[in-house]
């Protein structure tokens, strides 16, 4: 991670997300010299053993201790030249009711007012694979004090369409309540699904996909194939050179994707997204027929 950050600080100016876990264990330096806005993640991802949807295979991972006290220590000592959005604490060893999750996040927001705060919604028990969407919809008024609401992609449902539906329902419910609070999808930075979740109502996306795969003509492809697809010289590039080139190009691809999203909001024209506009039109039509409040 240090290598990635050292290389990319020359290019990245847009917001980045770093983990409080990595800061605490000095896996990265808290003295970040680039970006205009920082997301300080809760550390729950690094404290887990399971993997996200962008991993092609599992790696042996033995997480170190991580708890609320360590998380708060990072927040209390956080000093950055950049505005920071802190994410509410979550842990693989802790499952709480939605009401308790909100209460704990509210307490953090009041205690550490030097940051803006994002409320990260999590399942209520070890038996729950997905987020308590129905309860969340009933409690949108309690989200008013947060800058952002966070949802994890793989906990949104067992299909992309279910995830889109849940995003759309939350977005429309918050809009009806007058909450101009962005929805942040954790673990989603795929070239196609990010657009689908955006059309459903999400506005912030992050994940490690851009470091693991390449973006090419609207698709997310295996890194070795990506290099060859771009030009014939990719046949001869070594692994390090291939990765560096891919990371840099992926970053610029994401910047372009953000521009496409902005242009879509301005014109509602799906052709801004290039090759996938027919697929996107069909997906959006299905979503509008299912979540009628989006009309």
KOLZA-392484 format. One record per residue (C-alpha): x, y, z; residue number from 0. Coordinates in Angstrom, 3 decimals. Layout:
! residues N
SITE         c1         c2         c3   seq
SITE          X          Y          Z   NUM
...
***
This chain:
! residues 295
SITE         c1         c2         c3   seq
SITE      0.000      0.000      0.000     0
SITE      2.866      2.384      0.715     1
SITE      4.189      1.692     -2.790     2
SITE      0.817      2.399     -4.370     3
SITE      0.430      5.663     -2.477     4
SITE      3.961      6.807     -3.272     5
SITE      3.412      6.183     -6.974     6
SITE     -0.082      7.646     -7.200     7
SITE      0.448     10.822     -5.180     8
SITE      1.834     12.336     -8.384     9
SITE     -1.527     11.863    -10.108    10
SITE     -4.309     11.768     -7.531    11
SITE     -5.989     15.027     -6.556    12
SITE     -9.526     13.746     -5.978    13
SITE    -10.758     12.254     -2.664    14
SITE     -9.189      9.061     -1.312    15
SITE    -10.146      6.568      1.377    16
SITE     -7.663      5.255      3.925    17
SITE     -8.243      2.916      6.851    18
SITE     -7.968      3.830     10.528    19
SITE     -6.660      0.266     11.020    20
SITE     -3.779      0.889      8.602    21
SITE     -3.022      4.232     10.242    22
SITE     -2.987      2.688     13.727    23
SITE     -0.616     -0.121     12.721    24
SITE      1.552      2.295     10.685    25
SITE      0.955      0.433      7.454    26
SITE      0.475      3.869      5.914    27
SITE      1.541      7.298      7.082    28
SITE     -1.152      9.657      8.394    29
SITE      0.805     12.525      6.804    30
SITE     -0.840     12.351      3.392    31
SITE      0.434     15.057      1.075    32
SITE     -2.074     14.697     -1.756    33
SITE     -5.845     14.614     -2.321    34
SITE     -8.329     17.359     -1.445    35
SITE    -10.569     15.307      0.822    36
SITE     -9.931     12.213      2.931    37
SITE    -12.258      9.425      4.009    38
SITE    -10.981      7.803      7.201    39
SITE    -12.547      4.328      7.101    40
SITE    -13.558      2.454     10.226    41
SITE    -11.062     -0.421      9.914    42
SITE    -13.703     -3.130      9.937    43
SITE    -12.691     -4.371      6.459    44
SITE     -9.064     -4.954      7.482    45
SITE    -10.142     -6.637     10.726    46
SITE    -12.149     -9.238      8.811    47
SITE    -11.023    -12.542      7.330    48
SITE    -13.554    -12.771      4.494    49
SITE    -12.925    -11.151      1.131    50
SITE    -14.735     -8.612     -0.999    51
SITE    -16.318     -9.159     -4.411    52
SITE    -13.296     -7.944     -6.392    53
SITE    -10.879    -10.578     -5.049    54
SITE    -10.177    -13.450     -7.428    55
SITE     -8.774    -15.647     -4.690    56
SITE     -8.445    -15.601     -0.937    57
SITE     -5.172    -14.671      0.698    58
SITE     -4.092    -15.794      4.140    59
SITE     -4.949    -12.885      6.366    60
SITE     -4.555    -12.826     10.134    61
SITE     -6.021     -9.542     11.326    62
SITE     -4.569     -7.846     14.366    63
SITE     -6.623     -6.609     17.285    64
SITE     -9.150     -3.955     16.365    65
SITE    -11.787     -2.432     18.614    66
SITE    -13.661      0.755     19.401    67
SITE    -10.912      2.028     21.696    68
SITE     -8.225      1.725     19.013    69
SITE    -10.504      3.319     16.438    70
SITE    -11.153      6.293     18.713    71
SITE     -7.442      6.653     19.403    72
SITE     -6.849      7.200     15.689    73
SITE     -9.717      9.715     15.497    74
SITE     -8.549     11.607     18.585    75
SITE     -5.003     11.923     17.237    76
SITE     -5.998     12.632     13.636    77
SITE     -4.440     15.820     12.311    78
SITE     -4.661     16.399      8.606    79
SITE     -4.269     19.423      6.383    80
SITE     -7.221     18.055      4.390    81
SITE    -10.898     17.976      5.400    82
SITE    -11.731     14.498      6.698    83
SITE    -14.877     12.380      6.692    84
SITE    -14.663      9.706      9.380    85
SITE    -16.651      6.472      9.065    86
SITE    -18.496      5.123     12.100    87
SITE    -16.915      2.128     13.824    88
SITE    -17.692     -1.430     12.799    89
SITE    -16.052     -4.704     13.753    90
SITE    -16.422     -8.359     12.710    91
SITE    -16.669     -9.176     16.424    92
SITE    -19.556     -6.791     17.066    93
SITE    -23.154     -7.032     15.869    94
SITE    -25.677     -4.472     17.065    95
SITE    -29.254     -3.501     16.390    96
SITE    -29.679     -0.726     13.853    97
SITE    -30.856      1.647     16.589    98
SITE    -27.708      0.962     18.595    99
SITE    -25.522      1.402     15.495   100
SITE    -27.065      4.817     14.900   101
SITE    -26.720      5.784     18.572   102
SITE    -23.026      4.834     18.642   103
SITE    -22.377      6.767     15.429   104
SITE    -24.192      9.809     16.844   105
SITE    -22.012      9.650     19.965   106
SITE    -18.854      9.617     17.829   107
SITE    -20.112     12.537     15.760   108
SITE    -20.738     14.633     18.846   109
SITE    -17.475     13.654     20.565   110
SITE    -15.203     14.246     17.569   111
SITE    -16.621     17.270     15.810   112
SITE    -13.332     17.952     14.003   113
SITE    -14.492     15.514     11.305   114
SITE    -17.599     15.153      9.231   115
SITE    -19.183     11.764      9.922   116
SITE    -20.466      8.954      7.747   117
SITE    -22.809      6.373      9.210   118
SITE    -21.930      2.875      7.973   119
SITE    -24.900      0.489      8.128   120
SITE    -24.077     -3.131      9.025   121
SITE    -26.044     -6.391      9.538   122
SITE    -27.598     -6.785     12.977   123
SITE    -26.448    -10.330     13.772   124
SITE    -23.932    -12.977     12.611   125
SITE    -26.814    -14.831     10.961   126
SITE    -27.735    -11.853      8.790   127
SITE    -26.011    -11.799      5.409   128
SITE    -27.630     -8.519      4.384   129
SITE    -28.369     -5.074      5.772   130
SITE    -31.632     -4.368      7.667   131
SITE    -33.067     -2.318      4.817   132
SITE    -36.680     -2.260      6.038   133
SITE    -35.628     -0.970      9.441   134
SITE    -33.325      1.568      7.818   135
SITE    -36.166      2.906      5.664   136
SITE    -38.254      3.348      8.795   137
SITE    -35.479      5.328     10.517   138
SITE    -34.344      7.736      7.792   139
SITE    -35.162     10.720     10.020   140
SITE    -32.344      9.650     12.339   141
SITE    -29.835      9.912      9.476   142
SITE    -30.242     13.683      9.264   143
SITE    -27.172     14.544     11.323   144
SITE    -24.724     12.558      9.175   145
SITE    -22.858     13.851      6.147   146
SITE    -23.062     10.511      4.305   147
SITE    -24.743      7.104      4.658   148
SITE    -22.571      4.085      3.821   149
SITE    -23.716      0.669      2.535   150
SITE    -21.512     -2.317      1.676   151
SITE    -22.065     -3.753     -1.802   152
SITE    -22.094     -7.444     -0.899   153
SITE    -24.500     -6.802      2.004   154
SITE    -27.081     -5.049     -0.179   155
SITE    -28.599     -8.232     -1.590   156
SITE    -27.955    -11.481     -3.434   157
SITE    -28.163     -9.885     -6.906   158
SITE    -27.134     -6.635     -8.551   159
SITE    -30.781     -5.791     -9.174   160
SITE    -31.677     -6.337     -5.504   161
SITE    -28.807     -4.038     -4.554   162
SITE    -30.057     -1.423     -7.042   163
SITE    -33.592     -1.727     -5.686   164
SITE    -32.460     -1.248     -2.086   165
SITE    -30.360      1.783     -3.031   166
SITE    -33.282      3.313     -4.937   167
SITE    -35.708      2.742     -2.076   168
SITE    -33.362      4.399      0.413   169
SITE    -32.614      7.303     -1.935   170
SITE    -36.292      8.020     -2.605   171
SITE    -37.189      7.712      1.087   172
SITE    -34.436     10.146      2.070   173
SITE    -35.409     12.549     -0.714   174
SITE    -39.015     12.484      0.476   175
SITE    -37.794     13.347      3.981   176
SITE    -35.703     16.232      2.652   177
SITE    -32.358     14.549      3.417   178
SITE    -29.784     15.625      0.828   179
SITE    -27.359     13.010      2.171   180
SITE    -25.190     11.105     -0.339   181
SITE    -25.189      7.293     -0.386   182
SITE    -21.722      5.710     -0.358   183
SITE    -21.278      2.157     -1.689   184
SITE    -18.280      0.411     -0.138   185
SITE    -16.485     -2.222     -2.206   186
SITE    -17.950     -1.063     -5.529   187
SITE    -15.575      0.359     -8.098   188
SITE    -16.401     -1.849    -11.068   189
SITE    -16.691     -0.108    -14.446   190
SITE    -20.301     -1.280    -14.939   191
SITE    -21.878     -1.866    -11.520   192
SITE    -20.752      1.552    -10.311   193
SITE    -22.925      3.073    -13.064   194
SITE    -25.858      0.811    -12.187   195
SITE    -25.667      1.805     -8.523   196
SITE    -25.314      5.451     -9.551   197
SITE    -28.497      5.248    -11.634   198
SITE    -30.215      3.727     -8.606   199
SITE    -29.274      6.733     -6.468   200
SITE    -25.783      6.220     -5.028   201
SITE    -23.231      9.011     -5.398   202
SITE    -19.964      7.860     -3.796   203
SITE    -18.050      4.698     -4.704   204
SITE    -14.849      3.142     -3.491   205
SITE    -13.083     -0.183     -3.597   206
SITE     -9.888     -1.985     -4.533   207
SITE    -11.039     -3.065     -7.997   208
SITE     -8.944     -0.357     -9.661   209
SITE     -5.782     -1.883     -8.146   210
SITE     -6.647     -5.477     -9.085   211
SITE     -8.145     -5.184    -12.558   212
SITE     -8.001     -2.905    -15.593   213
SITE    -10.763     -0.762    -17.061   214
SITE    -11.152     -1.081    -20.815   215
SITE    -14.023      0.201    -22.947   216
SITE    -16.588     -0.067    -20.186   217
SITE    -15.397     -3.447    -18.885   218
SITE    -13.330     -4.557    -15.910   219
SITE    -10.749     -7.066    -17.156   220
SITE     -7.938     -9.260    -15.837   221
SITE     -4.777     -7.166    -15.508   222
SITE     -2.691     -9.186    -17.965   223
SITE     -5.433     -9.139    -20.593   224
SITE     -5.894     -5.413    -20.021   225
SITE     -2.321     -4.635    -21.005   226
SITE     -2.527     -6.661    -24.215   227
SITE     -5.935     -5.235    -25.146   228
SITE     -4.597     -1.685    -24.932   229
SITE     -1.602     -2.164    -27.246   230
SITE      0.710     -4.857    -28.610   231
SITE      3.606     -3.601    -26.479   232
SITE      1.764     -5.025    -23.484   233
SITE      3.002     -8.459    -24.511   234
SITE      6.500     -7.485    -23.391   235
SITE      5.854     -5.461    -20.246   236
SITE      6.998     -6.895    -16.932   237
SITE      4.654     -7.285    -13.973   238
SITE      5.654     -4.092    -12.131   239
SITE      5.551     -1.911    -15.239   240
SITE      2.191     -3.415    -16.178   241
SITE      0.688     -2.658    -12.768   242
SITE      2.001      0.906    -12.600   243
SITE      0.625      1.647    -16.043   244
SITE     -2.732      0.080    -15.157   245
SITE     -3.105      1.993    -11.880   246
SITE     -2.411      5.322    -13.541   247
SITE     -4.759      4.644    -16.457   248
SITE     -7.447      3.333    -14.112   249
SITE     -7.327      6.542    -12.108   250
SITE     -7.863      8.638    -15.225   251
SITE    -10.650      6.268    -16.295   252
SITE    -12.429      6.877    -12.978   253
SITE    -12.040     10.626    -13.383   254
SITE    -13.703     10.323    -16.788   255
SITE    -16.457      8.155    -15.313   256
SITE    -17.187     10.836    -12.742   257
SITE    -17.506     13.378    -15.550   258
SITE    -19.897     11.028    -17.367   259
SITE    -22.040     10.810    -14.230   260
SITE    -22.108     14.598    -13.914   261
SITE    -23.101     14.953    -17.569   262
SITE    -25.860     12.362    -17.141   263
SITE    -27.279     14.338    -14.213   264
SITE    -27.315     17.395    -16.441   265
SITE    -28.926     15.806    -19.518   266
SITE    -30.354     12.394    -18.447   267
SITE    -28.757     11.008    -21.619   268
SITE    -27.386      7.479    -21.098   269
SITE    -25.173      7.702    -24.181   270
SITE    -22.688      9.603    -22.008   271
SITE    -21.738      6.150    -20.660   272
SITE    -20.671      4.846    -24.083   273
SITE    -21.006      1.198    -25.075   274
SITE    -23.367      0.158    -22.280   275
SITE    -26.138      2.694    -22.847   276
SITE    -28.648      0.131    -24.197   277
SITE    -28.048     -2.217    -21.267   278
SITE    -28.299      0.709    -18.854   279
SITE    -31.562      1.874    -20.394   280
SITE    -33.089     -1.567    -19.872   281
SITE    -31.807     -1.798    -16.284   282
SITE    -33.167      1.643    -15.457   283
SITE    -36.554      0.778    -16.967   284
SITE    -36.726     -2.375    -14.822   285
SITE    -35.779     -0.392    -11.732   286
SITE    -38.399      2.294    -12.354   287
SITE    -41.054     -0.379    -12.817   288
SITE    -40.067     -2.019     -9.526   289
SITE    -39.465      1.049     -7.373   290
SITE    -42.340      3.218     -8.539   291
SITE    -41.318      6.121     -6.277   292
SITE    -38.352      6.760     -8.602   293
SITE    -40.672      8.061    -11.335   294
***
